[in-house]
Amino acid sequence: MAKDSMTMDPSAEERTVSEVVQVISLVEEVNKKMIDLPSRNVINTATPIVYENNAIDATQIRQTIDAQFYIPNPHETQSPFQEGEASLPGIEGFQIIGEAKPGCTLRACGYPTYGTSLCIFQWVRHLDNGTRHSIEGATVPDYVVTADDIDTFLAVDCIPMDDSGNQGELVSLFANNQNKISCDTDMQHEIESHISAGRAVFNVMLLIDSSEAWEQTTMFLKRSGYQIKVNRTDQIVIEEKYSPELYIKVPNGQSTQFVLIGSDGTTLPFSTSGTSQPYSMENDIRLRDIIVLTLRYFQSKAIDGKRKSKA
């Protein structure tokens, strides 16, 4: 399997940071013409991308690339092969930068070789049972670790391409030295304190009836169930026991939002924006993940308890 760190030759180490390719995903228009990356776990294996229309204008693709994208010098793209032999686009020194903890941003980057001008990305979660799941919308080099990544092996797939549409070998790299993603010590301690107490109370913002008006609400989490109450009116929005049908969806990126779907299908959009103490965007995102992980733990234990009581 690919490792998170690679030994680069001295010439590569001497390159400036600005030369590092902050490889970017294909733009919306190009993505529509592509089939998703392969779902199997392939490392350093040539994997073709199938186009619905093979006549993609490479010039048009190139014009959409960020102005800061590094363009390699001619001598860097020179092929070491004999004349008549083709060399494929590639990425040298491919690595993931950043701390693999909830709320932190990871960045996939490397040096372009043999005419690489853009890359196709897909962040992936690998589970203990050997299955892998492509993360919806995670097709750019930057990725914010969320509560959904806890207890999974997080990786990124990259396919380098050149201006002519030629593609190199797929490269797959695991974050966190191929260890499971976990909470930082402080976050884990806070979650465990809620679990030990058997209850937790959080102030969150709730989007009411798609009116685009956010209401301040209080979320009460207990071992057996949960309750959401509007602060202004004391109205109980939802109160129920935990069930397997309860589902929480966490979006990608720098987001403070999450969606709770109740057992009856009720959809409740929440946000922790402006609710953390002390206030900061980072703390708001952190609070969001603490709420999600605490709720999921109570839900899991309650469901397990019901199963054991029936056995």
N, C-alpha and C positions, 0 to 999 in steps of 0.2 A: 504493500500500500504506500501511497505517497506520504511524505513526511512534511511537517510544517516548516522546516527550515532546510535550506539547501546551501551547500558550499559553493560560492561563486569564485571564479578565477580573478586574479588581481586586477586585470583590466576592467572587469565588471565592477569591482569594488571602488575603482577610482572615478567612476561616473558620478556626476552630481545628482542630487535628489531630483532636480528638474528633469533628468533624463529617464527617471523611472516612469514607466507607462502607467498612468492611472487609467487602465483600460476600461472602456465604457461599453454598455450594451447597445445593441442595434436600436435605432429609433423606432417609433410606433409603426411607421410605414413598412419597415423591413420585417418587423416581428409578425405582421399580418400575413406575410408571404412565406412564413416558416412553420414547420411542424415542431413541436416542443422537443427539447433535448431528450435523448434516450433515457428511459427510466431505469435501466440496469446500471449496476455499479461498474463502470469501466474506467480504468486508469491507464493513461498513455496508450490508448488504442484508437486507431483511426476510425472515426464514426461519422458517416456522412450526414449532412443536414439536407433534407429534401425540400426543394423549392416548388411551390405551386406554379411559379413562372420562372423559368430558367433565365429569361432575358432581363435580369435585374440590372439597372444602370449603375455600374460601380462608381462612376463620377458623382451621381446623385447621392449615393450612400456616403461617399467620402465627404461631401459638402456638409453633411449633417453632424459630423464629428465635432466635439468641443474644440474651440480654438486653442486650448492649452494642451491638446493631445500631442504627445511627442512624436515627431516625424524623424525616423532614423536617417542617418547620413548614408550616402551611396555605399561607402566601404563597409558599413554594418550589414547591409543587405546582400553583400557579395556572396555568392554560393561557393562552398568549399568543394563541390562536386565537379567532375569533369564536364567539359562542354557537351551539351546535348542532354545532360541529366538535370531533372528539375528538383529544386529544393522547396519544401513546404514552409509556409509561415509557421512561426513558433514563438514561444515565450521562454526566456531564460531567467533563472532565478525567481521563479514564480513563488510567491509567499503571501501569507495573510498577516496583516499588521493590526494590532489592537488587542485589548483584553476581552476574552470570551466570557463575559459576565452580563446578566440582564441589564439593559439600558446602555451598554457600551457599543460603540461602532467598530465593526471590523472592515478592513479594506483589502481587497485582493489586488496585487500589483506585481510587476515584473519588468524585464527588459525585452523590447521587440527584436526579433531576428527574422532575416530573410523576407523583408517587406511587409511584416505585420503592421496593419494600420487600424484594426479594430478587433474586438473580441466579443463573443457571445457568452453570456454568463447565466448560470443557474445555481442558486444556493439550494442545498439539499439537507434533509434530516434523515439520518440512518438510525434505525431502531435495533433493539437487542435481538429481535427475531430475524434479522438480516434484510428486512424490507427497507426501502428508501422512499421518501416522499419529497417531490419537488415543491418548494415553498412558493405559494402563489404570489406573483408580482415581484419576487426577489430575483431580478434579472439585471442588476447593476452591480458594479464592483463593491459599493458600500452596502453593508448590512448591519442593522441594529438588532442585537440579540434581545429576545423577548422571553416571557414566561413559557411560551410554547416550545422553546428549545431546551428547557430543563430536562435532564435525564436522557437526552438524545446525543448522538454524535453528529456534529455540524460540519458540513463540507461545502466546497464550491467547485463547480465544473466550469471549465473555460475552453472555448474553441477559438483559436486565433485565425484571422482571415486577412487577406491582402486586398488591394484595390481592384484586382481582377476577379474577386469572388472565390479565389482558391482558399482552401481551409487546411489547417494543419491538424495534428493529432489532438484529441481531447485530453486535457490535463485535469485531474481531480486531486484536490488537496483538502485535508482535514484541518479544522481549527482546533485550538486547545491541545495540541500535541496528540491528537486522536483520542483524547479522553472525553468523557461525558461532560456536557455543560452543566454547571452548578451555580448556585447563588454565591455571592460574596459572603463573608463571615457575618457582617452586620445585618444583611437582609435575612440570612438564614436564622439568625438569633431572634429577629423580630417575628418572623413567621412561627417559629417554635414557641415563642411566648404566647401567641394567640392560641395555638393548638393546646398548650398546657393549661391555659385558662378555660378552654372550651368555648370561647366566645370571642368576637371581635366586632368593633364598631368603626365604620369609616364614613367620612363625609365625601360625597361624590355629586357630580352634576349629571342630571338626567334630561334627555331630550324628550319632551312631552308631546305625544300625538303628532309627530312630524311638523310641529308648528315653528321649528327653528328657534324655539325659546327654551333655554336651559334652566332647569329648576334645581335649587339646592335640595339634596335629599340625604337621608341617612340610611346606610346599609348595615343591618344587623345580621351577623353570621353566628350561628350556633352549631352544636354538634349534630342536631337532628334536622335543621332547616334554616331558612333565611327569610328576612323581611326587608322591604324597601318602603320608606315613608317620606313623603314630601314635607320639608320643614315648614314651609309657609302655611300649609293648610292642615297638617297632620294626617293627610290622606294616605292610606296604605295602598300603594300601587300594586304590590304583589307580596304574598306570603304563602309559602309552601314547604313541604318536606323535600329533602333531596331525593332525586330519582335519576336513573340512567339517561332520561330524556333531557335533563338540564345540560345546556351546552354554552360555552363561552368562546367567542371568536375574538382574536387579537390581531389588529392590522399590522402591516409592516411599516418600517420607517420610524422617524421621530414623532411618534403619536402617543397621546395620553388617553386615547379612547379604547373602549372594548364594548362588545355587544353580548348581552346575556339573553339567551333564548330559554324561556321557561318550559316546564314539562307540557304545558298546553299550547305551546307554539308562540306565546307572547314574546315579542321582540323589544328589548329595552336597551337603547344606546346610552352608554355612560362615558363620562370623561372625568379625569382627575385634574384637569387644568386649573391652576390657581388654588388648589386645595392642600398642597403639601406645606409642611412647616420644617425649616424655613423654606420659603417659596423659591423655586427655580424650575426650569423646564426639566432638568435632569431628575430632580426629586419628584416631580409630577409623574414622570415615566416610571420611576422606581416604585412609587406608591401604587400605580396601576398594576405592576407586576406582583407586588406583595398581596394586593386584594385578590387577584386572579389565582395565585398559587395557594393562598389560604382557603379560599372558597373551594377550590378543586380538592384540597386535602380533606376538608370536612365532608364533601360529597363522596369521595372515595371510601372513607372510613364508614360513613353511614350506609352506603350500598353494601359494603362487605359485611357489616353487622347484620343487615337484613338477610343476606344469603346464608350466613352461618346459623341464624335463628331458624331458618326453614329446613336446614340440613338435619 
